[in-house]
Amino acid sequence: MNARRRTVLAAGAAGAAALVTGCGSDGDGGGGGETAATSPGTSPDASPGGGQQLAPTGDIPVGGGTVFKEQKVVVTQPEEGEFKAFSAVCTHANCLVSTVSDGTINCPCHGSKFSLTDAAVEAGPATRPLPAERITVTDGEIRLG
């Protein structure tokens, strides 16, 4: 009976550890340490044909942005010629953000809003910013990576 109790407790502890690991991370290491290219040619990875093409620079409105649902990325242009990219997965409940308007990236699930300049939380319930995504801007094209 004692061996059986140990087996049940060990299985329960392993399950709890798996649950905490799965729910406690947003999958990027939590750091947001990657940087986004902010102007044409500034990224060392900027090369024709590198990375998945997202859009021509002209498709991203100045003072706004565009959500790329398939790639789970949002690209913003806070000022003319300055492009930023962030994960489109809300840090509150993992919903995809849906719009960029009035200076914020907006999540439809619970109303979280993030700054289009640095993805900082402007309105909760989210408490963490959207992680940065790496993009390159070359010859009028925005690419992932």
GITACOR-V592859 format. One line per field, one symbol per residue. phi: phi as a letter, one per 20 degrees, with the letter a starting at -180 (. if undefined). burial: 1 if it has 24 or more other ideal C-beta (glycine too) atoms within 12 Angstrom, else 0. Layout:
phi->???
burial->???
This chain:
phi->.fffffffffffffffffffffeecendnmemffddfdbgmeefefbgnemffdafgfedffmbacedffelcddccgcgnddcccfeegfecmfefdbcblnceddffcnfccffecmffdbfegddffffdecccblmddcfn
burial->0000000000000000000000000100000101011100001001000010111010010001111100111111110001111111111100111111001111100001111111111000010111111111110011111
